[in-house]
C-alpha cells in the first residue's frame, strides 16, 4: 500500500506531498502478548519504510519513523533457558 500511495501521489505532482503510514496492529499484538504478530508488524513497517526510501529522493524527502508509545513483551514465571519464545 505504501508503494501504491507514493505512485499515486507522485503522478503529475510537482508540489510535493505528505504521507502518513501507520502500523496499527503492533499495539494489539503487544497487549495480547502475541510475539509473532508483533514481529510480523515490525517487518511490515520495515518494508514500508524501505519502499519509501527506494521510491523517493533523499535530497527532497524527509522520512520520520516514530512510535506513539511503546510496550515490552513480558513473560511471567521463570522459564528455563532455551524455552521457545514463539511457542
Secondary structure, 3 states (H helix, E strand, C coil): CHHHHHHHHHCCCCCCCCCCCCCCCHHHHHHCCCHHHHHHHHHHHHHHHHHHHHHCCCCCCCCCCCCCCCCCCCCCCCCCCCCCCCC
